[in-house]
Amino acid sequence: MGTPAGFWILAVAEGIMTAGYSMSFPFLAVYLSGYRHLSMSLVGLFLASSLFITSFAQLVGGEFSDVVGRKKVMVASLFLRGLVIAVIAWIIKVEGSLFILMAVHPVGLFIGSFFNPAARSWVADSVDPSKRMKAYGFLRIGTNAGWAVGPAIGGLMAVSSYPRMFGITALVYMVCTVILAVFIKDSPVFE
């Protein structure tokens, strides 16, 4: 069994996705308070409640990936999350309703949170047990590298264009969706 080539593709894709995500979403609070003039208390409450949703979604996503299959859940989650991020970019671009933005963001987090449990389960199914600990370590390295690079890029982009920042994040998610759809083989479906 060993470590399949798909694992390395997954690790790189996770690093790229994290860089894309961390390029824009840490700046959502700055956008909401600085440009849309929401109080930081309200922004904090909104972001905290949005993140609470992710904990529930990961539980659901893990169960769902057991039934539907890991690859299908990973690809669908990334694709739908990319669409939601594109909607967020559009709302920011047209200075659309804050209510819609605040409704769409948690939906994107919910859908996007299906990815991690499916990906971790795919690794457990696909990587030799003796190599799993290192495999999970490499996934973490990719994620940490993304968090190291993304906010620096986002900080430079936030000066000029929030919509472009979120648009690039949506594009990153779509590119990673295609990469995983093409290069990852599905693991077995358990019943």
mmCIF file of the C-alpha atoms, coordinates in Angstrom:
data_MODEL
# 
_entry.id   MODEL 
# 
loop_
_atom_site.group_PDB 
_atom_site.id 
_atom_site.type_symbol 
_atom_site.label_atom_id 
_atom_site.label_alt_id 
_atom_site.label_comp_id 
_atom_site.label_asym_id 
_atom_site.label_entity_id 
_atom_site.label_seq_id 
_atom_site.pdbx_PDB_ins_code 
_atom_site.Cartn_x 
_atom_site.Cartn_y 
_atom_site.Cartn_z 
_atom_site.occupancy 
_atom_site.B_iso_or_equiv 
_atom_site.pdbx_formal_charge 
_atom_site.auth_seq_id 
_atom_site.auth_comp_id 
_atom_site.auth_asym_id 
_atom_site.auth_atom_id 
_atom_site.pdbx_PDB_model_num 
ATOM 1   C CA . MET A 1 1   ? 0.000   0.000  0.000   1.00 0.00 ? 1   MET A CA 1 
ATOM 2   C CA . GLY A 1 2   ? 2.723   2.567  0.949   1.00 0.00 ? 2   GLY A CA 1 
ATOM 3   C CA . THR A 1 3   ? 2.084   6.221  0.187   1.00 0.00 ? 3   THR A CA 1 
ATOM 4   C CA . PRO A 1 4   ? 0.198   6.705  -3.090  1.00 0.00 ? 4   PRO A CA 1 
ATOM 5   C CA . ALA A 1 5   ? 1.125   9.534  -5.462  1.00 0.00 ? 5   ALA A CA 1 
ATOM 6   C CA . GLY A 1 6   ? -2.319  10.992 -4.830  1.00 0.00 ? 6   GLY A CA 1 
ATOM 7   C CA . PHE A 1 7   ? -1.288  11.704 -1.263  1.00 0.00 ? 7   PHE A CA 1 
ATOM 8   C CA . TRP A 1 8   ? 1.407   14.145 -2.360  1.00 0.00 ? 8   TRP A CA 1 
ATOM 9   C CA . ILE A 1 9   ? -1.060  15.837 -4.681  1.00 0.00 ? 9   ILE A CA 1 
ATOM 10  C CA . LEU A 1 10  ? -3.491  16.153 -1.773  1.00 0.00 ? 10  LEU A CA 1 
ATOM 11  C CA . ALA A 1 11  ? -0.777  17.597 0.496   1.00 0.00 ? 11  ALA A CA 1 
ATOM 12  C CA . VAL A 1 12  ? 0.237   20.229 -2.067  1.00 0.00 ? 12  VAL A CA 1 
ATOM 13  C CA . ALA A 1 13  ? -3.406  21.051 -2.857  1.00 0.00 ? 13  ALA A CA 1 
ATOM 14  C CA . GLU A 1 14  ? -4.140  21.554 0.843   1.00 0.00 ? 14  GLU A CA 1 
ATOM 15  C CA . GLY A 1 15  ? -1.203  23.933 1.128   1.00 0.00 ? 15  GLY A CA 1 
ATOM 16  C CA . ILE A 1 16  ? -2.403  25.901 -1.902  1.00 0.00 ? 16  ILE A CA 1 
ATOM 17  C CA . MET A 1 17  ? -6.001  25.956 -0.628  1.00 0.00 ? 17  MET A CA 1 
ATOM 18  C CA . THR A 1 18  ? -4.887  27.147 2.791   1.00 0.00 ? 18  THR A CA 1 
ATOM 19  C CA . ALA A 1 19  ? -2.801  29.905 1.216   1.00 0.00 ? 19  ALA A CA 1 
ATOM 20  C CA . GLY A 1 20  ? -5.826  30.931 -0.861  1.00 0.00 ? 20  GLY A CA 1 
ATOM 21  C CA . TYR A 1 21  ? -8.151  30.861 2.126   1.00 0.00 ? 21  TYR A CA 1 
ATOM 22  C CA . SER A 1 22  ? -5.772  32.669 4.466   1.00 0.00 ? 22  SER A CA 1 
ATOM 23  C CA . MET A 1 23  ? -5.133  35.295 1.809   1.00 0.00 ? 23  MET A CA 1 
ATOM 24  C CA . SER A 1 24  ? -8.682  36.627 2.122   1.00 0.00 ? 24  SER A CA 1 
ATOM 25  C CA . PHE A 1 25  ? -10.732 35.404 5.061   1.00 0.00 ? 25  PHE A CA 1 
ATOM 26  C CA . PRO A 1 26  ? -8.595  36.805 7.902   1.00 0.00 ? 26  PRO A CA 1 
ATOM 27  C CA . PHE A 1 27  ? -9.286  40.194 6.289   1.00 0.00 ? 27  PHE A CA 1 
ATOM 28  C CA . LEU A 1 28  ? -13.063 39.727 6.315   1.00 0.00 ? 28  LEU A CA 1 
ATOM 29  C CA . ALA A 1 29  ? -13.228 41.270 9.796   1.00 0.00 ? 29  ALA A CA 1 
ATOM 30  C CA . VAL A 1 30  ? -11.216 44.276 8.578   1.00 0.00 ? 30  VAL A CA 1 
ATOM 31  C CA . TYR A 1 31  ? -13.552 44.670 5.607   1.00 0.00 ? 31  TYR A CA 1 
ATOM 32  C CA . LEU A 1 32  ? -16.713 44.404 7.710   1.00 0.00 ? 32  LEU A CA 1 
ATOM 33  C CA . SER A 1 33  ? -15.539 46.866 10.347  1.00 0.00 ? 33  SER A CA 1 
ATOM 34  C CA . GLY A 1 34  ? -13.418 49.239 8.288   1.00 0.00 ? 34  GLY A CA 1 
ATOM 35  C CA . TYR A 1 35  ? -15.397 49.458 5.055   1.00 0.00 ? 35  TYR A CA 1 
ATOM 36  C CA . ARG A 1 36  ? -18.902 48.411 6.042   1.00 0.00 ? 36  ARG A CA 1 
ATOM 37  C CA . HIS A 1 37  ? -18.727 50.059 9.500   1.00 0.00 ? 37  HIS A CA 1 
ATOM 38  C CA . LEU A 1 38  ? -19.958 47.148 11.603  1.00 0.00 ? 38  LEU A CA 1 
ATOM 39  C CA . SER A 1 39  ? -18.942 47.234 15.240  1.00 0.00 ? 39  SER A CA 1 
ATOM 40  C CA . MET A 1 40  ? -16.130 44.860 16.158  1.00 0.00 ? 40  MET A CA 1 
ATOM 41  C CA . SER A 1 41  ? -18.472 43.265 18.724  1.00 0.00 ? 41  SER A CA 1 
ATOM 42  C CA . LEU A 1 42  ? -20.910 42.343 15.978  1.00 0.00 ? 42  LEU A CA 1 
ATOM 43  C CA . VAL A 1 43  ? -18.100 41.186 13.677  1.00 0.00 ? 43  VAL A CA 1 
ATOM 44  C CA . GLY A 1 44  ? -16.677 39.022 16.458  1.00 0.00 ? 44  GLY A CA 1 
ATOM 45  C CA . LEU A 1 45  ? -20.088 37.511 17.229  1.00 0.00 ? 45  LEU A CA 1 
ATOM 46  C CA . PHE A 1 46  ? -20.679 36.848 13.524  1.00 0.00 ? 46  PHE A CA 1 
ATOM 47  C CA . LEU A 1 47  ? -17.306 35.152 13.012  1.00 0.00 ? 47  LEU A CA 1 
ATOM 48  C CA . ALA A 1 48  ? -17.565 33.146 16.242  1.00 0.00 ? 48  ALA A CA 1 
ATOM 49  C CA . SER A 1 49  ? -21.017 31.842 15.332  1.00 0.00 ? 49  SER A CA 1 
ATOM 50  C CA . SER A 1 50  ? -19.809 31.043 11.809  1.00 0.00 ? 50  SER A CA 1 
ATOM 51  C CA . LEU A 1 51  ? -16.902 29.031 13.188  1.00 0.00 ? 51  LEU A CA 1 
ATOM 52  C CA . PHE A 1 52  ? -19.210 27.176 15.576  1.00 0.00 ? 52  PHE A CA 1 
ATOM 53  C CA . ILE A 1 53  ? -20.994 25.867 12.481  1.00 0.00 ? 53  ILE A CA 1 
ATOM 54  C CA . THR A 1 54  ? -17.760 24.283 11.230  1.00 0.00 ? 54  THR A CA 1 
ATOM 55  C CA . SER A 1 55  ? -17.485 22.009 14.248  1.00 0.00 ? 55  SER A CA 1 
ATOM 56  C CA . PHE A 1 56  ? -20.899 20.531 13.511  1.00 0.00 ? 56  PHE A CA 1 
ATOM 57  C CA . ALA A 1 57  ? -20.146 20.346 9.789   1.00 0.00 ? 57  ALA A CA 1 
ATOM 58  C CA . GLN A 1 58  ? -16.988 18.298 10.329  1.00 0.00 ? 58  GLN A CA 1 
ATOM 59  C CA . LEU A 1 59  ? -18.995 15.688 12.194  1.00 0.00 ? 59  LEU A CA 1 
ATOM 60  C CA . VAL A 1 60  ? -21.557 15.549 9.398   1.00 0.00 ? 60  VAL A CA 1 
ATOM 61  C CA . GLY A 1 61  ? -18.846 15.597 6.720   1.00 0.00 ? 61  GLY A CA 1 
ATOM 62  C CA . GLY A 1 62  ? -17.090 12.596 8.222   1.00 0.00 ? 62  GLY A CA 1 
ATOM 63  C CA . GLU A 1 63  ? -20.272 10.558 8.319   1.00 0.00 ? 63  GLU A CA 1 
ATOM 64  C CA . PHE A 1 64  ? -21.205 11.693 4.816   1.00 0.00 ? 64  PHE A CA 1 
ATOM 65  C CA . SER A 1 65  ? -17.813 10.669 3.408   1.00 0.00 ? 65  SER A CA 1 
ATOM 66  C CA . ASP A 1 66  ? -18.302 7.182  4.871   1.00 0.00 ? 66  ASP A CA 1 
ATOM 67  C CA . VAL A 1 67  ? -21.529 6.810  2.903   1.00 0.00 ? 67  VAL A CA 1 
ATOM 68  C CA . VAL A 1 68  ? -20.833 8.670  -0.336  1.00 0.00 ? 68  VAL A CA 1 
ATOM 69  C CA . GLY A 1 69  ? -17.078 8.260  -0.668  1.00 0.00 ? 69  GLY A CA 1 
ATOM 70  C CA . ARG A 1 70  ? -14.097 10.381 0.292   1.00 0.00 ? 70  ARG A CA 1 
ATOM 71  C CA . LYS A 1 71  ? -13.208 11.746 -3.146  1.00 0.00 ? 71  LYS A CA 1 
ATOM 72  C CA . LYS A 1 72  ? -16.777 12.732 -3.979  1.00 0.00 ? 72  LYS A CA 1 
ATOM 73  C CA . VAL A 1 73  ? -17.122 14.641 -0.717  1.00 0.00 ? 73  VAL A CA 1 
ATOM 74  C CA . MET A 1 74  ? -13.725 16.340 -1.112  1.00 0.00 ? 74  MET A CA 1 
ATOM 75  C CA . VAL A 1 75  ? -14.411 17.441 -4.683  1.00 0.00 ? 75  VAL A CA 1 
ATOM 76  C CA . ALA A 1 76  ? -18.012 18.535 -4.060  1.00 0.00 ? 76  ALA A CA 1 
ATOM 77  C CA . SER A 1 77  ? -17.024 20.415 -0.915  1.00 0.00 ? 77  SER A CA 1 
ATOM 78  C CA . LEU A 1 78  ? -14.233 22.320 -2.672  1.00 0.00 ? 78  LEU A CA 1 
ATOM 79  C CA . PHE A 1 79  ? -16.334 23.111 -5.712  1.00 0.00 ? 79  PHE A CA 1 
ATOM 80  C CA . LEU A 1 80  ? -19.316 24.378 -3.721  1.00 0.00 ? 80  LEU A CA 1 
ATOM 81  C CA . ARG A 1 81  ? -17.066 26.317 -1.353  1.00 0.00 ? 81  ARG A CA 1 
ATOM 82  C CA . GLY A 1 82  ? -15.399 27.931 -4.369  1.00 0.00 ? 82  GLY A CA 1 
ATOM 83  C CA . LEU A 1 83  ? -18.821 28.995 -5.675  1.00 0.00 ? 83  LEU A CA 1 
ATOM 84  C CA . VAL A 1 84  ? -19.788 30.473 -2.311  1.00 0.00 ? 84  VAL A CA 1 
ATOM 85  C CA . ILE A 1 85  ? -16.509 32.392 -2.114  1.00 0.00 ? 85  ILE A CA 1 
ATOM 86  C CA . ALA A 1 86  ? -17.155 33.734 -5.626  1.00 0.00 ? 86  ALA A CA 1 
ATOM 87  C CA . VAL A 1 87  ? -20.563 34.950 -4.410  1.00 0.00 ? 87  VAL A CA 1 
ATOM 88  C CA . ILE A 1 88  ? -18.865 36.641 -1.442  1.00 0.00 ? 88  ILE A CA 1 
ATOM 89  C CA . ALA A 1 89  ? -16.408 38.331 -3.837  1.00 0.00 ? 89  ALA A CA 1 
ATOM 90  C CA . TRP A 1 90  ? -19.338 39.558 -5.930  1.00 0.00 ? 90  TRP A CA 1 
ATOM 91  C CA . ILE A 1 91  ? -21.238 40.853 -2.873  1.00 0.00 ? 91  ILE A CA 1 
ATOM 92  C CA . ILE A 1 92  ? -18.137 42.768 -1.793  1.00 0.00 ? 92  ILE A CA 1 
ATOM 93  C CA . LYS A 1 93  ? -17.598 44.097 -5.337  1.00 0.00 ? 93  LYS A CA 1 
ATOM 94  C CA . VAL A 1 94  ? -21.139 45.497 -5.675  1.00 0.00 ? 94  VAL A CA 1 
ATOM 95  C CA . GLU A 1 95  ? -21.322 46.474 -1.984  1.00 0.00 ? 95  GLU A CA 1 
ATOM 96  C CA . GLY A 1 96  ? -24.318 44.196 -1.680  1.00 0.00 ? 96  GLY A CA 1 
ATOM 97  C CA . SER A 1 97  ? -26.417 43.425 1.338   1.00 0.00 ? 97  SER A CA 1 
ATOM 98  C CA . LEU A 1 98  ? -24.533 42.679 4.543   1.00 0.00 ? 98  LEU A CA 1 
ATOM 99  C CA . PHE A 1 99  ? -27.399 40.409 5.532   1.00 0.00 ? 99  PHE A CA 1 
ATOM 100 C CA . ILE A 1 100 ? -26.800 38.242 2.451   1.00 0.00 ? 100 ILE A CA 1 
ATOM 101 C CA . LEU A 1 101 ? -23.040 38.261 3.035   1.00 0.00 ? 101 LEU A CA 1 
ATOM 102 C CA . MET A 1 102 ? -23.549 37.233 6.641   1.00 0.00 ? 102 MET A CA 1 
ATOM 103 C CA . ALA A 1 103 ? -25.916 34.467 5.557   1.00 0.00 ? 103 ALA A CA 1 
ATOM 104 C CA . VAL A 1 104 ? -23.708 33.157 2.745   1.00 0.00 ? 104 VAL A CA 1 
ATOM 105 C CA . HIS A 1 105 ? -20.442 33.039 4.717   1.00 0.00 ? 105 HIS A CA 1 
ATOM 106 C CA . PRO A 1 106 ? -21.591 30.407 7.261   1.00 0.00 ? 106 PRO A CA 1 
ATOM 107 C CA . VAL A 1 107 ? -23.038 28.306 4.418   1.00 0.00 ? 107 VAL A CA 1 
ATOM 108 C CA . GLY A 1 108 ? -19.616 28.332 2.759   1.00 0.00 ? 108 GLY A CA 1 
ATOM 109 C CA . LEU A 1 109 ? -17.928 27.371 6.014   1.00 0.00 ? 109 LEU A CA 1 
ATOM 110 C CA . PHE A 1 110 ? -20.406 24.544 6.536   1.00 0.00 ? 110 PHE A CA 1 
ATOM 111 C CA . ILE A 1 111 ? -19.869 23.138 3.039   1.00 0.00 ? 111 ILE A CA 1 
ATOM 112 C CA . GLY A 1 112 ? -16.112 23.678 3.144   1.00 0.00 ? 112 GLY A CA 1 
ATOM 113 C CA . SER A 1 113 ? -15.821 21.874 6.464   1.00 0.00 ? 113 SER A CA 1 
ATOM 114 C CA . PHE A 1 114 ? -16.824 18.605 4.808   1.00 0.00 ? 114 PHE A CA 1 
ATOM 115 C CA . PHE A 1 115 ? -13.415 18.566 3.114   1.00 0.00 ? 115 PHE A CA 1 
ATOM 116 C CA . ASN A 1 116 ? -11.113 17.896 6.080   1.00 0.00 ? 116 ASN A CA 1 
ATOM 117 C CA . PRO A 1 117 ? -12.763 14.798 7.533   1.00 0.00 ? 117 PRO A CA 1 
ATOM 118 C CA . ALA A 1 118 ? -13.091 13.322 4.037   1.00 0.00 ? 118 ALA A CA 1 
ATOM 119 C CA . ALA A 1 119 ? -9.437  14.078 3.253   1.00 0.00 ? 119 ALA A CA 1 
ATOM 120 C CA . ARG A 1 120 ? -8.210  12.661 6.569   1.00 0.00 ? 120 ARG A CA 1 
ATOM 121 C CA . SER A 1 121 ? -10.312 9.536  6.035   1.00 0.00 ? 121 SER A CA 1 
ATOM 122 C CA . TRP A 1 122 ? -8.930  9.223  2.493   1.00 0.00 ? 122 TRP A CA 1 
ATOM 123 C CA . VAL A 1 123 ? -5.413  9.274  3.952   1.00 0.00 ? 123 VAL A CA 1 
ATOM 124 C CA . ALA A 1 124 ? -6.352  6.618  6.520   1.00 0.00 ? 124 ALA A CA 1 
ATOM 125 C CA . ASP A 1 125 ? -7.770  4.440  3.722   1.00 0.00 ? 125 ASP A CA 1 
ATOM 126 C CA . SER A 1 126 ? -4.924  4.993  1.247   1.00 0.00 ? 126 SER A CA 1 
ATOM 127 C CA . VAL A 1 127 ? -1.690  5.207  3.223   1.00 0.00 ? 127 VAL A CA 1 
ATOM 128 C CA . ASP A 1 128 ? 0.029   2.231  4.818   1.00 0.00 ? 128 ASP A CA 1 
ATOM 129 C CA . PRO A 1 129 ? -0.598  2.252  8.587   1.00 0.00 ? 129 PRO A CA 1 
ATOM 130 C CA . SER A 1 130 ? 3.140   2.432  9.292   1.00 0.00 ? 130 SER A CA 1 
ATOM 131 C CA . LYS A 1 131 ? 3.370   5.674  7.258   1.00 0.00 ? 131 LYS A CA 1 
ATOM 132 C CA . ARG A 1 132 ? 0.183   7.411  8.391   1.00 0.00 ? 132 ARG A CA 1 
ATOM 133 C CA . MET A 1 133 ? 1.737   9.470  11.168  1.00 0.00 ? 133 MET A CA 1 
ATOM 134 C CA . LYS A 1 134 ? 4.255   10.962 8.733   1.00 0.00 ? 134 LYS A CA 1 
ATOM 135 C CA . ALA A 1 135 ? 1.504   11.453 6.148   1.00 0.00 ? 135 ALA A CA 1 
ATOM 136 C CA . TYR A 1 136 ? -0.612  13.467 8.567   1.00 0.00 ? 136 TYR A CA 1 
ATOM 137 C CA . GLY A 1 137 ? 2.505   15.431 9.498   1.00 0.00 ? 137 GLY A CA 1 
ATOM 138 C CA . PHE A 1 138 ? 3.089   16.331 5.834   1.00 0.00 ? 138 PHE A CA 1 
ATOM 139 C CA . LEU A 1 139 ? -0.530  17.468 5.509   1.00 0.00 ? 139 LEU A CA 1 
ATOM 140 C CA . ARG A 1 140 ? 0.027   19.705 8.523   1.00 0.00 ? 140 ARG A CA 1 
ATOM 141 C CA . ILE A 1 141 ? 3.221   21.105 7.000   1.00 0.00 ? 141 ILE A CA 1 
ATOM 142 C CA . GLY A 1 142 ? 1.287   21.989 3.832   1.00 0.00 ? 142 GLY A CA 1 
ATOM 143 C CA . THR A 1 143 ? -1.405  23.713 5.880   1.00 0.00 ? 143 THR A CA 1 
ATOM 144 C CA . ASN A 1 144 ? 1.146   25.621 7.955   1.00 0.00 ? 144 ASN A CA 1 
ATOM 145 C CA . ALA A 1 145 ? 3.001   26.705 4.805   1.00 0.00 ? 145 ALA A CA 1 
ATOM 146 C CA . GLY A 1 146 ? -0.289  28.004 3.409   1.00 0.00 ? 146 GLY A CA 1 
ATOM 147 C CA . TRP A 1 147 ? -0.919  30.014 6.578   1.00 0.00 ? 147 TRP A CA 1 
ATOM 148 C CA . ALA A 1 148 ? 2.622   31.409 6.369   1.00 0.00 ? 148 ALA A CA 1 
ATOM 149 C CA . VAL A 1 149 ? 2.234   32.623 2.772   1.00 0.00 ? 149 VAL A CA 1 
ATOM 150 C CA . GLY A 1 150 ? -1.466  33.503 2.408   1.00 0.00 ? 150 GLY A CA 1 
ATOM 151 C CA . PRO A 1 151 ? -1.878  36.378 4.879   1.00 0.00 ? 151 PRO A CA 1 
ATOM 152 C CA . ALA A 1 152 ? 1.250   38.098 3.557   1.00 0.00 ? 152 ALA A CA 1 
ATOM 153 C CA . ILE A 1 153 ? -0.183  38.061 0.033   1.00 0.00 ? 153 ILE A CA 1 
ATOM 154 C CA . GLY A 1 154 ? -3.601  39.073 1.339   1.00 0.00 ? 154 GLY A CA 1 
ATOM 155 C CA . GLY A 1 155 ? -2.154  41.992 3.272   1.00 0.00 ? 155 GLY A CA 1 
ATOM 156 C CA . LEU A 1 156 ? -0.651  43.359 0.090   1.00 0.00 ? 156 LEU A CA 1 
ATOM 157 C CA . MET A 1 157 ? -3.870  42.787 -1.866  1.00 0.00 ? 157 MET A CA 1 
ATOM 158 C CA . ALA A 1 158 ? -6.178  44.243 0.804   1.00 0.00 ? 158 ALA A CA 1 
ATOM 159 C CA . VAL A 1 159 ? -4.711  47.651 0.129   1.00 0.00 ? 159 VAL A CA 1 
ATOM 160 C CA . SER A 1 160 ? -6.017  47.615 -3.440  1.00 0.00 ? 160 SER A CA 1 
ATOM 161 C CA . SER A 1 161 ? -9.003  45.269 -3.798  1.00 0.00 ? 161 SER A CA 1 
ATOM 162 C CA . TYR A 1 162 ? -11.050 43.105 -1.445  1.00 0.00 ? 162 TYR A CA 1 
ATOM 163 C CA . PRO A 1 163 ? -13.174 41.703 -4.289  1.00 0.00 ? 163 PRO A CA 1 
ATOM 164 C CA . ARG A 1 164 ? -10.055 40.597 -6.182  1.00 0.00 ? 164 ARG A CA 1 
ATOM 165 C CA . MET A 1 165 ? -8.672  38.982 -3.026  1.00 0.00 ? 165 MET A CA 1 
ATOM 166 C CA . PHE A 1 166 ? -11.820 36.888 -2.564  1.00 0.00 ? 166 PHE A CA 1 
ATOM 167 C CA . GLY A 1 167 ? -12.051 36.241 -6.312  1.00 0.00 ? 167 GLY A CA 1 
ATOM 168 C CA . ILE A 1 168 ? -8.545  34.771 -6.313  1.00 0.00 ? 168 ILE A CA 1 
ATOM 169 C CA . THR A 1 169 ? -9.475  32.620 -3.311  1.00 0.00 ? 169 THR A CA 1 
ATOM 170 C CA . ALA A 1 170 ? -12.486 31.284 -5.251  1.00 0.00 ? 170 ALA A CA 1 
ATOM 171 C CA . LEU A 1 171 ? -10.225 30.583 -8.239  1.00 0.00 ? 171 LEU A CA 1 
ATOM 172 C CA . VAL A 1 172 ? -7.738  28.724 -6.022  1.00 0.00 ? 172 VAL A CA 1 
ATOM 173 C CA . TYR A 1 173 ? -10.550 26.515 -4.719  1.00 0.00 ? 173 TYR A CA 1 
ATOM 174 C CA . MET A 1 174 ? -11.739 25.768 -8.249  1.00 0.00 ? 174 MET A CA 1 
ATOM 175 C CA . VAL A 1 175 ? -8.220  24.887 -9.433  1.00 0.00 ? 175 VAL A CA 1 
ATOM 176 C CA . CYS A 1 176 ? -7.730  22.579 -6.437  1.00 0.00 ? 176 CYS A CA 1 
ATOM 177 C CA . THR A 1 177 ? -11.114 21.002 -7.169  1.00 0.00 ? 177 THR A CA 1 
ATOM 178 C CA . VAL A 1 178 ? -9.975  20.108 -10.686 1.00 0.00 ? 178 VAL A CA 1 
ATOM 179 C CA . ILE A 1 179 ? -6.593  18.836 -9.462  1.00 0.00 ? 179 ILE A CA 1 
ATOM 180 C CA . LEU A 1 180 ? -8.175  16.517 -6.896  1.00 0.00 ? 180 LEU A CA 1 
ATOM 181 C CA . ALA A 1 181 ? -10.923 15.387 -9.275  1.00 0.00 ? 181 ALA A CA 1 
ATOM 182 C CA . VAL A 1 182 ? -8.342  14.393 -11.884 1.00 0.00 ? 182 VAL A CA 1 
ATOM 183 C CA . PHE A 1 183 ? -5.475  13.029 -9.815  1.00 0.00 ? 183 PHE A CA 1 
ATOM 184 C CA . ILE A 1 184 ? -6.984  11.471 -6.686  1.00 0.00 ? 184 ILE A CA 1 
ATOM 185 C CA . LYS A 1 185 ? -8.375  7.956  -6.787  1.00 0.00 ? 185 LYS A CA 1 
ATOM 186 C CA . ASP A 1 186 ? -11.309 7.274  -4.532  1.00 0.00 ? 186 ASP A CA 1 
ATOM 187 C CA . SER A 1 187 ? -10.924 5.102  -1.497  1.00 0.00 ? 187 SER A CA 1 
ATOM 188 C CA . PRO A 1 188 ? -13.457 2.367  -0.761  1.00 0.00 ? 188 PRO A CA 1 
ATOM 189 C CA . VAL A 1 189 ? -16.967 3.272  0.395   1.00 0.00 ? 189 VAL A CA 1 
ATOM 190 C CA . PHE A 1 190 ? -17.837 1.772  3.778   1.00 0.00 ? 190 PHE A CA 1 
ATOM 191 C CA . GLU A 1 191 ? -21.325 0.782  4.829   1.00 0.00 ? 191 GLU A CA 1 
# 
